[in-house]
């Protein structure tokens, strides 16, 4: 990924494919054939909407294979949770050099999906009477740290999770020594320094702005309140109760063995990301099987305390651009239902998690490549009326490369010929111009 902190939710939808400006008849024919194939594939998925919750394995696998072949991802793992509680995991692609084949226990960085875990921890603390949405975050930080306020309004825990605290997306003192692992050296002291010196540009609670800083601060404050590390708090309150044994911040030897290596967009293995002070915004790694357990709990509020907390976290509380937001869960319409979701991304991974509570179904999509993400596939599987995006068209770039490859030698040749002609032509004498 570029220097942007985390892959942020696309609240306005994907950019439609526009096609090349110049195309030969052969290329146009190939293009139309490809569109027809995609249309047939979409029709197959739409047909499934009236039958089982999700299409058969063969249809899903054909999409995964196509995306890998197009270079849109090195590898993809999809987890499907049916309304009856049964699950399926499908995988295709490259896990990285000398790594185990992709499957349901392959480990991926889930990036900003971590924010939903942070929101669920907050919900659990609220339902247990430990904190409230209206508590100022100032109360949870060490003496000497000043959280900015404006017009007498303080930033609360709820505002941090609803993404309307007034804090920017990233702190202005974020200056990594190593951009390939950019969060590794951003410590609590750096966070405190930023907060104590920052002036809010709008009132807390006034408007939505997606902020990795804000949710990172929330996770940090909740960990301080619990007297544990962020990972320990998430493990105690969510991972252990749900049996998510292969999810965490720190990679265990087992997780290293099963890790799918991240790739930059277009190929090439990249570093994993390590987070310190802002862990609550994107530090977790997980597997498709573990994420399906999380989705199952999010759809079953009656089972236990953490299940009720996860349902509470999904409740819509504020505007999020054209959508709505709960405690980090984002909600958008899906026909007559609600699609509740979050996505994520780090340097070499793009991920998506979504559910439709009224139908009792959920999807997780994990990829080990940077790029446009996995959102469209997750949305489409949950609700086929959301279209699959098409691969970025390579022809404009190829035509540019071809033009450069042809024009540069041609211009050089013409220049040499002109130079040689001028050398062979006798120069005019000065007196001839004076007559």
C-alpha positions as CSV (number, residue, x, y, z in Angstrom):
1,X,0.0,0.0,0.0
2,X,1.1,3.6,-0.4
3,X,1.7,5.9,2.5
4,X,-1.9,6.1,3.5
5,X,-2.3,4.6,6.9
6,X,-5.0,2.0,6.4
7,X,-7.3,1.1,3.6
8,X,-10.4,3.1,4.4
9,X,-14.0,2.1,3.7
10,X,-15.3,3.1,0.3
11,X,-18.4,5.0,1.3
12,X,-19.3,6.1,-2.2
13,X,-18.9,2.9,-4.2
14,X,-16.3,1.7,-6.7
15,X,-15.2,3.6,-9.8
16,X,-16.9,2.1,-12.9
17,X,-14.7,0.6,-15.6
18,X,-14.5,3.1,-18.5
19,X,-12.5,1.1,-21.1
20,X,-9.8,2.3,-23.4
21,X,-10.1,5.3,-25.7
22,X,-8.4,3.5,-28.6
23,X,-8.9,-0.2,-29.3
24,X,-8.3,-2.4,-32.3
25,X,-11.1,-4.6,-33.7
26,X,-9.4,-7.7,-32.3
27,X,-9.1,-6.2,-28.8
28,X,-12.7,-4.9,-28.9
29,X,-13.9,-8.4,-29.8
30,X,-11.9,-9.9,-26.9
31,X,-13.2,-7.3,-24.6
32,X,-16.9,-7.9,-25.5
33,X,-16.4,-11.7,-25.1
34,X,-15.0,-11.1,-21.6
35,X,-17.9,-8.8,-20.7
36,X,-20.3,-11.5,-21.9
37,X,-18.6,-14.1,-19.7
38,X,-18.8,-11.8,-16.7
39,X,-22.4,-11.1,-17.4
40,X,-23.2,-14.9,-17.5
41,X,-21.3,-15.3,-14.3
42,X,-23.3,-12.5,-12.7
43,X,-26.6,-14.1,-13.9
44,X,-25.6,-17.4,-12.3
45,X,-25.0,-15.6,-9.0
46,X,-28.3,-13.7,-9.3
47,X,-30.1,-17.0,-9.9
48,X,-28.8,-18.3,-6.6
49,X,-30.6,-15.4,-4.7
50,X,-33.9,-17.2,-5.0
51,X,-32.5,-20.5,-3.8
52,X,-29.6,-21.2,-1.3
53,X,-28.1,-18.2,0.4
54,X,-24.9,-18.5,-1.6
55,X,-23.9,-19.9,-5.0
56,X,-22.3,-23.3,-5.3
57,X,-18.6,-23.8,-4.8
58,X,-17.9,-24.1,-8.5
59,X,-19.3,-20.6,-9.2
60,X,-17.4,-19.0,-6.3
61,X,-14.2,-20.7,-7.3
62,X,-14.5,-19.6,-10.8
63,X,-14.6,-16.0,-9.6
64,X,-11.5,-16.5,-7.4
65,X,-9.6,-18.2,-10.2
66,X,-10.5,-15.4,-12.6
67,X,-9.3,-12.7,-10.2
68,X,-6.0,-14.5,-9.5
69,X,-5.4,-15.0,-13.2
70,X,-6.1,-11.3,-13.9
71,X,-3.5,-10.4,-11.3
72,X,-6.0,-8.7,-9.0
73,X,-4.8,-10.8,-6.0
74,X,-2.1,-13.3,-5.3
75,X,-4.6,-15.4,-3.4
76,X,-8.1,-15.3,-2.0
77,X,-9.9,-17.1,0.8
78,X,-13.7,-16.8,1.1
79,X,-15.7,-17.9,4.1
80,X,-19.5,-18.3,3.8
81,X,-21.9,-18.5,6.8
82,X,-25.3,-19.9,5.8
83,X,-28.5,-19.1,7.7
84,X,-28.6,-22.6,9.2
85,X,-25.2,-22.0,10.8
86,X,-23.2,-24.2,8.4
87,X,-20.1,-22.8,6.9
88,X,-18.0,-23.2,3.8
89,X,-14.5,-22.0,3.0
90,X,-13.1,-21.7,-0.6
91,X,-9.6,-20.7,-1.5
92,X,-7.5,-20.1,-4.6
93,X,-4.1,-18.6,-5.4
94,X,-0.6,-18.1,-4.2
95,X,0.2,-18.0,-0.4
96,X,3.7,-16.8,-1.1
97,X,7.1,-18.6,-1.6
98,X,7.5,-21.8,0.5
99,X,4.2,-21.3,2.3
100,X,1.4,-23.8,3.0
101,X,-1.5,-23.9,0.5
102,X,-4.3,-21.5,1.1
103,X,-7.2,-22.8,3.2
104,X,-9.5,-21.9,6.1
105,X,-6.6,-21.7,8.6
106,X,-4.3,-19.5,6.4
107,X,-3.4,-16.4,8.5
108,X,-4.0,-12.9,7.0
109,X,-3.7,-9.4,8.4
110,X,-7.3,-8.1,8.7
111,X,-6.3,-4.4,9.0
112,X,-9.2,-2.1,9.8
113,X,-11.6,-5.0,10.5
114,X,-9.8,-4.8,13.8
115,X,-11.9,-1.7,14.5
116,X,-15.0,-3.8,14.9
117,X,-13.3,-5.9,17.6
118,X,-12.4,-2.6,19.3
119,X,-16.1,-1.5,19.1
120,X,-17.2,-4.9,20.5
121,X,-14.8,-4.5,23.5
122,X,-16.3,-1.1,24.1
123,X,-19.8,-2.5,23.9
124,X,-18.9,-5.3,26.3
125,X,-17.6,-2.8,28.8
126,X,-20.7,-0.7,28.5
127,X,-23.1,-3.6,29.0
128,X,-21.1,-4.7,32.1
129,X,-21.3,-1.2,33.5
130,X,-17.6,-0.5,33.4
131,X,-17.7,2.5,31.1
132,X,-20.3,4.5,29.1
133,X,-20.5,6.0,25.6
134,X,-20.5,9.5,27.1
135,X,-17.3,9.1,29.2
136,X,-14.6,11.6,28.0
137,X,-11.6,9.8,26.7
138,X,-9.5,12.3,28.8
139,X,-10.5,10.4,31.9
140,X,-8.7,7.2,30.7
141,X,-5.3,8.7,29.9
142,X,-2.4,9.4,32.1
143,X,-2.0,12.7,34.0
144,X,-0.3,15.4,31.9
145,X,-2.0,14.3,28.6
146,X,-4.5,16.8,27.3
147,X,-7.1,15.6,24.9
148,X,-8.3,18.5,22.6
149,X,-11.8,19.9,23.1
150,X,-13.8,22.6,21.4
151,X,-16.6,25.0,22.6
152,X,-16.8,23.2,25.9
153,X,-17.4,19.8,24.2
154,X,-15.1,16.9,25.0
155,X,-14.3,13.8,22.9
156,X,-16.1,10.8,24.3
157,X,-15.6,7.0,23.9
158,X,-18.7,6.9,21.8
159,X,-17.5,9.6,19.4
160,X,-14.3,7.7,18.8
161,X,-16.1,4.6,17.8
162,X,-18.7,6.5,15.7
163,X,-15.9,8.2,13.8
164,X,-17.2,11.8,14.6
165,X,-14.7,12.8,17.3
166,X,-13.3,15.7,15.3
167,X,-9.8,14.1,15.2
168,X,-8.1,13.8,11.8
169,X,-7.6,10.5,10.0
170,X,-3.9,10.3,11.1
171,X,-1.8,12.3,13.6
172,X,0.5,15.0,12.0
173,X,3.5,13.7,13.9
174,X,3.3,10.3,12.2
175,X,6.7,10.0,10.5
176,X,7.9,6.4,10.2
177,X,11.5,5.4,10.0
178,X,10.4,2.5,7.8
179,X,7.5,3.1,5.4
180,X,7.3,-0.7,4.7
181,X,6.3,-1.2,8.3
182,X,5.0,2.3,9.1
183,X,3.2,1.9,12.5
184,X,5.9,-0.1,14.3
185,X,7.6,3.0,15.8
186,X,4.5,5.1,16.7
187,X,4.5,4.8,20.5
188,X,2.1,6.0,23.2
189,X,4.5,9.0,23.8
190,X,4.0,10.1,20.2
191,X,0.2,9.8,20.6
192,X,0.2,11.8,23.8
193,X,2.4,14.5,22.2
194,X,0.0,14.8,19.3
195,X,-3.1,15.0,21.4
196,X,-1.7,17.6,23.8
197,X,-0.7,19.9,20.9
198,X,-3.7,19.5,18.5
199,X,-6.5,22.0,18.0
200,X,-9.8,20.6,16.8
201,X,-11.2,22.2,13.6
202,X,-14.8,21.3,14.4
203,X,-16.8,20.4,17.4
204,X,-16.7,16.8,18.7
205,X,-19.7,14.8,17.5
206,X,-20.4,17.3,14.6
207,X,-19.6,15.2,11.6
208,X,-18.2,11.9,10.3
209,X,-14.5,11.6,9.4
210,X,-13.0,8.1,9.1
211,X,-10.1,8.2,11.6
212,X,-7.5,5.5,12.2
213,X,-6.1,7.8,14.9
214,X,-9.5,8.0,16.7
215,X,-10.1,4.2,16.9
216,X,-6.5,3.6,17.7
217,X,-6.9,6.0,20.6
218,X,-10.1,4.2,21.7
219,X,-8.3,0.9,21.8
220,X,-5.4,2.4,23.7
221,X,-7.8,4.0,26.3
222,X,-9.8,0.8,26.8
223,X,-6.6,-1.2,27.3
224,X,-5.4,1.4,29.9
225,X,-8.7,1.1,31.7
226,X,-8.5,-2.7,31.8
227,X,-4.8,-2.6,32.9
228,X,-3.9,-5.0,30.1
229,X,-2.4,-4.8,26.6
230,X,-4.9,-4.3,23.7
231,X,-4.3,-7.9,22.6
232,X,-4.9,-9.3,26.0
233,X,-8.2,-7.3,26.4
234,X,-9.5,-8.6,23.0
235,X,-8.4,-12.1,23.8
236,X,-10.1,-12.1,27.2
237,X,-13.4,-10.6,26.1
238,X,-13.8,-11.9,22.5
239,X,-11.3,-14.4,21.2
240,X,-11.3,-16.9,24.1
241,X,-15.1,-16.9,24.6
242,X,-15.6,-17.5,20.9
243,X,-12.9,-20.1,20.5
244,X,-10.9,-18.0,18.1
245,X,-7.6,-19.7,18.7
246,X,-5.7,-18.5,15.7
247,X,-6.4,-14.8,16.0
248,X,-4.1,-12.2,17.6
249,X,-1.8,-9.3,17.3
250,X,1.5,-11.0,17.9
251,X,2.2,-13.8,15.4
252,X,2.7,-17.1,17.2
253,X,4.9,-19.9,15.7
254,X,1.7,-21.6,14.5
255,X,0.5,-18.4,12.9
256,X,3.9,-17.8,11.2
257,X,3.8,-21.3,9.8
258,X,0.3,-20.7,8.3
259,X,0.8,-17.0,7.3
260,X,-0.2,-16.1,3.8
261,X,2.5,-13.6,2.7
262,X,1.2,-10.2,1.7
263,X,1.9,-8.8,-1.8
264,X,2.0,-5.3,-3.2
265,X,-0.4,-4.5,-6.0
266,X,0.9,-6.1,-9.1
267,X,3.1,-8.6,-7.3
268,X,6.1,-8.9,-5.0
269,X,6.1,-9.9,-1.3
270,X,5.9,-7.0,1.2
271,X,6.6,-6.8,5.0
272,X,3.9,-7.4,7.6
273,X,2.8,-4.5,9.6
274,X,3.3,-4.2,13.4
275,X,1.2,-1.7,15.4
276,X,1.9,-0.3,18.9
277,X,-0.1,2.7,20.2
278,X,-2.7,2.5,17.5
279,X,-3.2,-1.3,17.7
280,X,-7.0,-0.9,18.1
281,X,-7.2,0.5,14.5
282,X,-5.7,-2.4,12.6
283,X,-3.3,-4.8,14.4
284,X,-5.2,-8.1,14.3
285,X,-4.3,-11.2,12.2
286,X,-6.9,-14.0,11.7
287,X,-8.1,-16.9,9.6
288,X,-11.3,-17.4,7.7
289,X,-12.4,-20.1,10.1
290,X,-11.9,-17.8,13.1
291,X,-13.7,-14.9,11.4
292,X,-16.7,-17.2,10.6
293,X,-16.9,-17.8,14.4
294,X,-16.9,-14.0,14.9
295,X,-19.7,-13.6,12.3
296,X,-21.8,-16.4,13.8
297,X,-21.6,-14.7,17.2
298,X,-22.5,-11.3,15.7
299,X,-25.7,-13.0,14.3
300,X,-26.7,-14.7,17.5
301,X,-27.2,-12.2,20.3
302,X,-28.9,-14.6,22.7
303,X,-26.0,-17.0,23.3
304,X,-23.9,-15.1,25.8
305,X,-22.6,-11.7,27.0
306,X,-20.1,-11.1,24.2
307,X,-22.9,-12.0,21.7
308,X,-25.2,-9.4,23.2
309,X,-22.3,-6.9,23.1
310,X,-21.7,-7.6,19.4
311,X,-25.4,-7.0,18.7
312,X,-25.3,-3.8,20.7
313,X,-22.2,-2.7,18.6
314,X,-24.2,-3.1,15.4
315,X,-26.9,-0.7,16.4
316,X,-26.9,2.4,14.1
317,X,-26.0,5.6,16.0
318,X,-24.7,8.2,13.6
319,X,-24.3,9.2,9.9
320,X,-21.3,7.9,8.0
321,X,-21.3,9.8,4.8
322,X,-24.1,8.2,2.8
323,X,-24.3,5.3,5.2
324,X,-24.8,4.8,9.0
325,X,-22.4,3.7,11.7
326,X,-22.6,1.9,15.0
327,X,-19.7,1.1,17.2
328,X,-17.4,0.9,14.1
329,X,-19.8,-1.4,12.2
330,X,-20.9,0.4,9.0
331,X,-24.5,-0.2,7.7
332,X,-25.9,0.3,4.2
333,X,-29.2,-0.8,2.5
334,X,-29.3,-4.1,0.7
335,X,-32.7,-4.4,-0.9
336,X,-35.2,-4.7,1.9
337,X,-32.5,-5.5,4.4
338,X,-29.4,-4.0,6.0
339,X,-25.8,-4.9,5.1
340,X,-23.6,-4.5,8.1
341,X,-19.8,-4.5,7.3
342,X,-16.3,-3.3,7.6
343,X,-13.3,-3.8,5.4
344,X,-9.5,-3.6,6.0
345,X,-6.1,-3.4,4.5
346,X,-2.5,-3.2,5.4
347,X,0.6,-3.1,3.1
348,X,-0.1,-6.4,1.4
349,X,-3.6,-7.4,2.4
350,X,-7.2,-6.4,1.6
351,X,-10.1,-7.9,3.5
352,X,-13.9,-7.6,3.9
353,X,-16.4,-8.8,6.5
354,X,-20.1,-8.4,6.2
355,X,-23.4,-9.8,7.3
356,X,-27.2,-9.4,6.7
357,X,-28.8,-9.8,10.1
358,X,-32.3,-10.3,8.8
359,X,-31.2,-13.2,6.7
360,X,-28.7,-14.7,9.2
361,X,-25.9,-14.9,6.6
362,X,-22.3,-13.6,6.6
363,X,-19.2,-13.5,4.4
364,X,-15.5,-12.9,5.0
365,X,-13.1,-12.3,2.1
366,X,-9.4,-12.4,2.8
367,X,-6.8,-11.5,0.2
368,X,-3.0,-11.3,0.4
369,X,-2.6,-8.4,-2.1
370,X,-2.8,-4.7,-2.0
371,X,-5.0,-3.0,-4.5
372,X,-8.7,-2.1,-4.8
373,X,-9.8,-4.6,-2.2
374,X,-12.3,-7.4,-1.7
375,X,-15.4,-5.3,-1.0
376,X,-17.2,-5.9,-4.2
377,X,-16.9,-9.7,-4.0
378,X,-18.1,-9.7,-0.4
379,X,-21.1,-7.4,-1.1
380,X,-22.0,-9.4,-4.2
381,X,-22.1,-12.7,-2.4
382,X,-24.3,-11.3,0.3
383,X,-26.6,-9.5,-2.1
384,X,-26.2,-10.2,-5.8
385,X,-27.6,-6.9,-6.9
386,X,-24.3,-5.4,-5.9
387,X,-22.2,-5.8,-9.0
388,X,-18.8,-7.3,-9.3
389,X,-16.2,-4.8,-10.5
390,X,-14.2,-5.6,-13.5
391,X,-10.4,-5.7,-13.6
392,X,-8.5,-2.6,-14.4
393,X,-8.1,-2.5,-18.2
394,X,-4.4,-2.9,-19.1
395,X,-4.8,-1.6,-22.7
396,X,-4.3,2.1,-22.2
397,X,-1.1,1.4,-20.4
398,X,0.0,-1.1,-23.0
399,X,-0.8,1.3,-25.8
400,X,1.3,4.0,-24.1
401,X,4.2,1.6,-23.7
402,X,3.9,0.5,-27.3
403,X,3.7,4.2,-28.5
404,X,6.8,5.0,-26.5
405,X,8.6,1.9,-27.8
406,X,7.9,2.9,-31.4
407,X,8.1,6.7,-31.2
408,X,11.4,7.0,-29.4
409,X,13.5,5.0,-31.9
410,X,11.6,6.7,-34.7
411,X,12.4,10.2,-33.4
412,X,16.0,9.2,-32.8
413,X,16.3,7.8,-36.3
414,X,14.8,11.0,-37.9
415,X,17.1,13.1,-35.8
416,X,20.2,11.3,-37.0
417,X,19.1,11.5,-40.6
418,X,18.5,15.2,-40.3
419,X,21.9,15.8,-38.7
420,X,23.6,13.8,-41.5
421,X,21.8,15.8,-44.2
422,X,22.9,19.0,-42.7
423,X,26.5,17.9,-42.5
424,X,26.4,17.0,-46.2
425,X,24.9,20.4,-47.3
426,X,27.5,23.3,-47.7
427,X,26.9,26.1,-45.3
428,X,25.7,29.4,-46.8
429,X,28.3,32.2,-46.9
430,X,27.6,35.3,-44.8
431,X,27.9,37.7,-47.7
432,X,25.1,35.9,-49.6
433,X,22.7,37.0,-46.8
434,X,23.9,40.6,-47.0
435,X,23.0,41.2,-50.6
